[in-house]
Amino acid sequence: MDQAYVTPLLLPAVVDYRRVDPQGHNDHWGMIVAPDAERVDPSVALAQT
């Protein structure tokens, strides 16, 4: 994995991310994204409607 897509609404909520080693089970790395729901900006959703 070389990238992750996050919607504009959730972008401020991403507080951490890291790659996960597949330990030989796959040739692609995984990714864990840690969000903080309190950092979501609801005004972004309203602006896109």
PDB file with SEQRES, HELIX, SHEET and CRYST1 records, atoms N, CA, C and O in Angstrom:
SEQRES   1 A   49  MET ASP GLN ALA TYR VAL THR PRO LEU LEU LEU PRO ALA          
SEQRES   2 A   49  VAL VAL ASP TYR ARG ARG VAL ASP PRO GLN GLY HIS ASN          
SEQRES   3 A   49  ASP HIS TRP GLY MET ILE VAL ALA PRO ASP ALA GLU ARG          
SEQRES   4 A   49  VAL ASP PRO SER VAL ALA LEU ALA GLN THR                      
HELIX    1 AA1 LEU A   11  ALA A   13  5                                   3    
HELIX    2 AA2 ALA A   37  ARG A   39  5                                   3    
HELIX    3 AA3 PRO A   42  ALA A   47  1                                   6    
SHEET    1 AA1 2 VAL A  14  VAL A  20  0                                        
SHEET    2 AA1 2 GLY A  30  PRO A  35 -1                                        
CRYST1    1.000    1.000    1.000  90.00  90.00  90.00 P 1           1          
ATOM      1  N   MET A   1       0.852  -1.160   0.000  1.00  0.00           N  
ATOM      2  CA  MET A   1       0.000   0.000   0.000  1.00  0.00           C  
ATOM      3  C   MET A   1       0.898   1.223   0.000  1.00  0.00           C  
ATOM      4  O   MET A   1       1.889   1.290   0.728  1.00  0.00           O  
ATOM      5  N   ASP A   2       0.537   2.175  -0.822  1.00  0.00           N  
ATOM      6  CA  ASP A   2       1.343   3.391  -0.858  1.00  0.00           C  
ATOM      7  C   ASP A   2       0.525   4.647  -0.620  1.00  0.00           C  
ATOM      8  O   ASP A   2       1.067   5.752  -0.623  1.00  0.00           O  
ATOM      9  N   GLN A   3      -0.782   4.486  -0.413  1.00  0.00           N  
ATOM     10  CA  GLN A   3      -1.610   5.660  -0.167  1.00  0.00           C  
ATOM     11  C   GLN A   3      -2.953   5.259   0.436  1.00  0.00           C  
ATOM     12  O   GLN A   3      -3.360   4.099   0.364  1.00  0.00           O  
ATOM     13  N   ALA A   4      -3.623   6.224   1.021  1.00  0.00           N  
ATOM     14  CA  ALA A   4      -4.973   6.036   1.546  1.00  0.00           C  
ATOM     15  C   ALA A   4      -5.785   7.259   1.156  1.00  0.00           C  
ATOM     16  O   ALA A   4      -5.259   8.371   1.109  1.00  0.00           O  
ATOM     17  N   TYR A   5      -7.043   7.057   0.882  1.00  0.00           N  
ATOM     18  CA  TYR A   5      -7.932   8.161   0.529  1.00  0.00           C  
ATOM     19  C   TYR A   5      -8.843   8.465   1.709  1.00  0.00           C  
ATOM     20  O   TYR A   5      -9.438   7.564   2.300  1.00  0.00           O  
ATOM     21  N   VAL A   6      -8.944   9.739   2.041  1.00  0.00           N  
ATOM     22  CA  VAL A   6      -9.787  10.189   3.144  1.00  0.00           C  
ATOM     23  C   VAL A   6     -10.648  11.333   2.618  1.00  0.00           C  
ATOM     24  O   VAL A   6     -10.140  12.244   1.963  1.00  0.00           O  
ATOM     25  N   THR A   7     -11.950  11.287   2.902  1.00  0.00           N  
ATOM     26  CA  THR A   7     -12.839  12.351   2.455  1.00  0.00           C  
ATOM     27  C   THR A   7     -12.510  13.649   3.194  1.00  0.00           C  
ATOM     28  O   THR A   7     -11.958  13.607   4.293  1.00  0.00           O  
ATOM     29  N   PRO A   8     -12.843  14.801   2.603  1.00  0.00           N  
ATOM     30  CA  PRO A   8     -12.573  16.081   3.268  1.00  0.00           C  
ATOM     31  C   PRO A   8     -13.212  16.175   4.659  1.00  0.00           C  
ATOM     32  O   PRO A   8     -12.660  16.820   5.550  1.00  0.00           O  
ATOM     33  N   LEU A   9     -14.358  15.543   4.844  1.00  0.00           N  
ATOM     34  CA  LEU A   9     -15.030  15.560   6.144  1.00  0.00           C  
ATOM     35  C   LEU A   9     -14.177  14.883   7.220  1.00  0.00           C  
ATOM     36  O   LEU A   9     -14.129  15.343   8.361  1.00  0.00           O  
ATOM     37  N   LEU A  10     -13.508  13.795   6.853  1.00  0.00           N  
ATOM     38  CA  LEU A  10     -12.748  13.026   7.833  1.00  0.00           C  
ATOM     39  C   LEU A  10     -11.278  13.421   7.945  1.00  0.00           C  
ATOM     40  O   LEU A  10     -10.605  13.015   8.892  1.00  0.00           O  
ATOM     41  N   LEU A  11     -10.780  14.191   7.016  1.00  0.00           N  
ATOM     42  CA  LEU A  11      -9.356  14.530   7.013  1.00  0.00           C  
ATOM     43  C   LEU A  11      -8.862  15.134   8.335  1.00  0.00           C  
ATOM     44  O   LEU A  11      -7.809  14.718   8.820  1.00  0.00           O  
ATOM     45  N   PRO A  12      -9.577  16.101   8.942  1.00  0.00           N  
ATOM     46  CA  PRO A  12      -9.092  16.652  10.216  1.00  0.00           C  
ATOM     47  C   PRO A  12      -9.105  15.624  11.354  1.00  0.00           C  
ATOM     48  O   PRO A  12      -8.431  15.813  12.367  1.00  0.00           O  
ATOM     49  N   ALA A  13      -9.865  14.546  11.190  1.00  0.00           N  
ATOM     50  CA  ALA A  13     -10.002  13.552  12.257  1.00  0.00           C  
ATOM     51  C   ALA A  13      -8.872  12.527  12.271  1.00  0.00           C  
ATOM     52  O   ALA A  13      -8.722  11.800  13.253  1.00  0.00           O  
ATOM     53  N   VAL A  14      -8.083  12.452  11.219  1.00  0.00           N  
ATOM     54  CA  VAL A  14      -6.998  11.468  11.180  1.00  0.00           C  
ATOM     55  C   VAL A  14      -5.889  11.921  12.131  1.00  0.00           C  
ATOM     56  O   VAL A  14      -5.243  12.946  11.914  1.00  0.00           O  
ATOM     57  N   VAL A  15      -5.689  11.142  13.177  1.00  0.00           N  
ATOM     58  CA  VAL A  15      -4.681  11.503  14.174  1.00  0.00           C  
ATOM     59  C   VAL A  15      -3.432  10.628  14.085  1.00  0.00           C  
ATOM     60  O   VAL A  15      -2.389  10.978  14.637  1.00  0.00           O  
ATOM     61  N   ASP A  16      -3.534   9.496  13.395  1.00  0.00           N  
ATOM     62  CA  ASP A  16      -2.380   8.610  13.266  1.00  0.00           C  
ATOM     63  C   ASP A  16      -2.643   7.615  12.148  1.00  0.00           C  
ATOM     64  O   ASP A  16      -3.790   7.316  11.817  1.00  0.00           O  
ATOM     65  N   TYR A  17      -1.563   7.111  11.574  1.00  0.00           N  
ATOM     66  CA  TYR A  17      -1.660   6.017  10.615  1.00  0.00           C  
ATOM     67  C   TYR A  17      -0.336   5.267  10.617  1.00  0.00           C  
ATOM     68  O   TYR A  17       0.710   5.822  10.953  1.00  0.00           O  
ATOM     69  N   ARG A  18      -0.402   3.997  10.237  1.00  0.00           N  
ATOM     70  CA  ARG A  18       0.833   3.213  10.139  1.00  0.00           C  
ATOM     71  C   ARG A  18       0.629   2.040   9.188  1.00  0.00           C  
ATOM     72  O   ARG A  18      -0.492   1.593   8.946  1.00  0.00           O  
ATOM     73  N   ARG A  19       1.734   1.564   8.667  1.00  0.00           N  
ATOM     74  CA  ARG A  19       1.693   0.407   7.782  1.00  0.00           C  
ATOM     75  C   ARG A  19       1.725  -0.874   8.609  1.00  0.00           C  
ATOM     76  O   ARG A  19       2.259  -0.907   9.718  1.00  0.00           O  
ATOM     77  N   VAL A  20       1.138  -1.931   8.040  1.00  0.00           N  
ATOM     78  CA  VAL A  20       1.106  -3.227   8.702  1.00  0.00           C  
ATOM     79  C   VAL A  20       1.844  -4.227   7.820  1.00  0.00           C  
ATOM     80  O   VAL A  20       1.478  -4.424   6.661  1.00  0.00           O  
ATOM     81  N   ASP A  21       2.871  -4.852   8.361  1.00  0.00           N  
ATOM     82  CA  ASP A  21       3.665  -5.843   7.636  1.00  0.00           C  
ATOM     83  C   ASP A  21       2.831  -7.112   7.427  1.00  0.00           C  
ATOM     84  O   ASP A  21       2.323  -7.675   8.397  1.00  0.00           O  
ATOM     85  N   PRO A  22       2.680  -7.571   6.174  1.00  0.00           N  
ATOM     86  CA  PRO A  22       1.893  -8.772   5.918  1.00  0.00           C  
ATOM     87  C   PRO A  22       2.617 -10.063   6.303  1.00  0.00           C  
ATOM     88  O   PRO A  22       2.039 -11.145   6.203  1.00  0.00           O  
ATOM     89  N   GLN A  23       3.854  -9.965   6.734  1.00  0.00           N  
ATOM     90  CA  GLN A  23       4.645 -11.099   7.213  1.00  0.00           C  
ATOM     91  C   GLN A  23       4.661 -12.262   6.226  1.00  0.00           C  
ATOM     92  O   GLN A  23       4.532 -13.425   6.607  1.00  0.00           O  
ATOM     93  N   GLY A  24       4.824 -11.918   4.944  1.00  0.00           N  
ATOM     94  CA  GLY A  24       4.943 -12.944   3.917  1.00  0.00           C  
ATOM     95  C   GLY A  24       3.636 -13.496   3.385  1.00  0.00           C  
ATOM     96  O   GLY A  24       3.655 -14.295   2.448  1.00  0.00           O  
ATOM     97  N   HIS A  25       2.495 -13.100   3.948  1.00  0.00           N  
ATOM     98  CA  HIS A  25       1.207 -13.615   3.490  1.00  0.00           C  
ATOM     99  C   HIS A  25       0.696 -12.890   2.255  1.00  0.00           C  
ATOM    100  O   HIS A  25      -0.222 -13.369   1.589  1.00  0.00           O  
ATOM    101  N   ASN A  26       1.277 -11.748   1.947  1.00  0.00           N  
ATOM    102  CA  ASN A  26       0.847 -10.950   0.801  1.00  0.00           C  
ATOM    103  C   ASN A  26       2.026 -10.095   0.372  1.00  0.00           C  
ATOM    104  O   ASN A  26       2.964  -9.878   1.138  1.00  0.00           O  
ATOM    105  N   ASP A  27       1.968  -9.607  -0.875  1.00  0.00           N  
ATOM    106  CA  ASP A  27       3.044  -8.727  -1.332  1.00  0.00           C  
ATOM    107  C   ASP A  27       2.677  -7.256  -1.169  1.00  0.00           C  
ATOM    108  O   ASP A  27       3.413  -6.383  -1.627  1.00  0.00           O  
ATOM    109  N   HIS A  28       1.554  -6.971  -0.525  1.00  0.00           N  
ATOM    110  CA  HIS A  28       1.124  -5.600  -0.253  1.00  0.00           C  
ATOM    111  C   HIS A  28       1.047  -5.389   1.256  1.00  0.00           C  
ATOM    112  O   HIS A  28       0.594  -6.258   2.001  1.00  0.00           O  
ATOM    113  N   TRP A  29       1.497  -4.225   1.682  1.00  0.00           N  
ATOM    114  CA  TRP A  29       1.379  -3.864   3.092  1.00  0.00           C  
ATOM    115  C   TRP A  29      -0.040  -3.388   3.380  1.00  0.00           C  
ATOM    116  O   TRP A  29      -0.697  -2.838   2.496  1.00  0.00           O  
ATOM    117  N   GLY A  30      -0.514  -3.590   4.589  1.00  0.00           N  
ATOM    118  CA  GLY A  30      -1.795  -3.051   5.023  1.00  0.00           C  
ATOM    119  C   GLY A  30      -1.592  -1.683   5.654  1.00  0.00           C  
ATOM    120  O   GLY A  30      -0.462  -1.221   5.813  1.00  0.00           O  
ATOM    121  N   MET A  31      -2.700  -1.039   6.011  1.00  0.00           N  
ATOM    122  CA  MET A  31      -2.608   0.265   6.656  1.00  0.00           C  
ATOM    123  C   MET A  31      -3.703   0.383   7.710  1.00  0.00           C  
ATOM    124  O   MET A  31      -4.845  -0.019   7.489  1.00  0.00           O  
ATOM    125  N   ILE A  32      -3.336   0.934   8.844  1.00  0.00           N  
ATOM    126  CA  ILE A  32      -4.291   1.246   9.907  1.00  0.00           C  
ATOM    127  C   ILE A  32      -4.368   2.763  10.012  1.00  0.00           C  
ATOM    128  O   ILE A  32      -3.345   3.438  10.124  1.00  0.00           O  
ATOM    129  N   VAL A  33      -5.590   3.293   9.975  1.00  0.00           N  
ATOM    130  CA  VAL A  33      -5.808   4.734  10.127  1.00  0.00           C  
ATOM    131  C   VAL A  33      -6.607   4.939  11.411  1.00  0.00           C  
ATOM    132  O   VAL A  33      -7.657   4.325  11.600  1.00  0.00           O  
ATOM    133  N   ALA A  34      -6.108   5.800  12.288  1.00  0.00           N  
ATOM    134  CA  ALA A  34      -6.765   6.057  13.570  1.00  0.00           C  
ATOM    135  C   ALA A  34      -7.466   7.417  13.531  1.00  0.00           C  
ATOM    136  O   ALA A  34      -6.802   8.452  13.474  1.00  0.00           O  
ATOM    137  N   PRO A  35      -8.809   7.422  13.560  1.00  0.00           N  
ATOM    138  CA  PRO A  35      -9.541   8.690  13.571  1.00  0.00           C  
ATOM    139  C   PRO A  35      -9.943   9.109  14.992  1.00  0.00           C  
ATOM    140  O   PRO A  35     -10.049   8.281  15.896  1.00  0.00           O  
ATOM    141  N   ASP A  36     -10.161  10.394  15.155  1.00  0.00           N  
ATOM    142  CA  ASP A  36     -10.722  10.954  16.389  1.00  0.00           C  
ATOM    143  C   ASP A  36     -12.032  11.620  15.981  1.00  0.00           C  
ATOM    144  O   ASP A  36     -12.022  12.696  15.382  1.00  0.00           O  
ATOM    145  N   ALA A  37     -13.156  10.989  16.300  1.00  0.00           N  
ATOM    146  CA  ALA A  37     -14.471  11.460  15.849  1.00  0.00           C  
ATOM    147  C   ALA A  37     -14.771  12.891  16.281  1.00  0.00           C  
ATOM    148  O   ALA A  37     -15.532  13.587  15.608  1.00  0.00           O  
ATOM    149  N   GLU A  38     -14.199  13.335  17.371  1.00  0.00           N  
ATOM    150  CA  GLU A  38     -14.461  14.699  17.842  1.00  0.00           C  
ATOM    151  C   GLU A  38     -13.799  15.752  16.964  1.00  0.00           C  
ATOM    152  O   GLU A  38     -14.112  16.937  17.078  1.00  0.00           O  
ATOM    153  N   ARG A  39     -12.885  15.333  16.089  1.00  0.00           N  
ATOM    154  CA  ARG A  39     -12.202  16.281  15.209  1.00  0.00           C  
ATOM    155  C   ARG A  39     -12.860  16.384  13.830  1.00  0.00           C  
ATOM    156  O   ARG A  39     -12.381  17.132  12.978  1.00  0.00           O  
ATOM    157  N   VAL A  40     -13.952  15.643  13.598  1.00  0.00           N  
ATOM    158  CA  VAL A  40     -14.683  15.729  12.330  1.00  0.00           C  
ATOM    159  C   VAL A  40     -15.295  17.119  12.211  1.00  0.00           C  
ATOM    160  O   VAL A  40     -15.863  17.637  13.172  1.00  0.00           O  
ATOM    161  N   ASP A  41     -15.179  17.719  11.032  1.00  0.00           N  
ATOM    162  CA  ASP A  41     -15.708  19.066  10.799  1.00  0.00           C  
ATOM    163  C   ASP A  41     -17.011  18.963  10.006  1.00  0.00           C  
ATOM    164  O   ASP A  41     -16.963  18.833   8.783  1.00  0.00           O  
ATOM    165  N   PRO A  42     -18.187  19.017  10.671  1.00  0.00           N  
ATOM    166  CA  PRO A  42     -19.457  18.853   9.969  1.00  0.00           C  
ATOM    167  C   PRO A  42     -19.744  19.961   8.963  1.00  0.00           C  
ATOM    168  O   PRO A  42     -20.565  19.767   8.066  1.00  0.00           O  
ATOM    169  N   SER A  43     -19.100  21.105   9.083  1.00  0.00           N  
ATOM    170  CA  SER A  43     -19.342  22.188   8.120  1.00  0.00           C  
ATOM    171  C   SER A  43     -18.879  21.795   6.719  1.00  0.00           C  
ATOM    172  O   SER A  43     -19.393  22.317   5.730  1.00  0.00           O  
ATOM    173  N   VAL A  44     -17.920  20.889   6.629  1.00  0.00           N  
ATOM    174  CA  VAL A  44     -17.456  20.417   5.320  1.00  0.00           C  
ATOM    175  C   VAL A  44     -18.573  19.652   4.625  1.00  0.00           C  
ATOM    176  O   VAL A  44     -18.775  19.815   3.422  1.00  0.00           O  
ATOM    177  N   ALA A  45     -19.301  18.821   5.363  1.00  0.00           N  
ATOM    178  CA  ALA A  45     -20.403  18.058   4.777  1.00  0.00           C  
ATOM    179  C   ALA A  45     -21.506  18.996   4.305  1.00  0.00           C  
ATOM    180  O   ALA A  45     -22.087  18.779   3.242  1.00  0.00           O  
ATOM    181  N   LEU A  46     -21.797  20.016   5.068  1.00  0.00           N  
ATOM    182  CA  LEU A  46     -22.841  20.966   4.689  1.00  0.00           C  
ATOM    183  C   LEU A  46     -22.440  21.757   3.451  1.00  0.00           C  
ATOM    184  O   LEU A  46     -23.297  22.099   2.636  1.00  0.00           O  
ATOM    185  N   ALA A  47     -21.175  22.049   3.299  1.00  0.00           N  
ATOM    186  CA  ALA A  47     -20.698  22.814   2.147  1.00  0.00           C  
ATOM    187  C   ALA A  47     -20.756  22.008   0.861  1.00  0.00           C  
ATOM    188  O   ALA A  47     -20.801  22.588  -0.224  1.00  0.00           O  
ATOM    189  N   GLN A  48     -20.756  20.685   0.956  1.00  0.00           N  
ATOM    190  CA  GLN A  48     -20.739  19.838  -0.231  1.00  0.00           C  
ATOM    191  C   GLN A  48     -22.126  19.394  -0.661  1.00  0.00           C  
ATOM    192  O   GLN A  48     -22.243  18.669  -1.650  1.00  0.00           O  
ATOM    193  N   THR A  49     -23.176  19.793   0.032  1.00  0.00           N  
ATOM    194  CA  THR A  49     -24.527  19.368  -0.348  1.00  0.00           C  
ATOM    195  C   THR A  49     -25.139  20.316  -1.343  1.00  0.00           C  
ATOM    196  O   THR A  49     -26.274  20.111  -1.773  1.00  0.00           O  
TER     197      THR A  49                                                      
END                                                                             
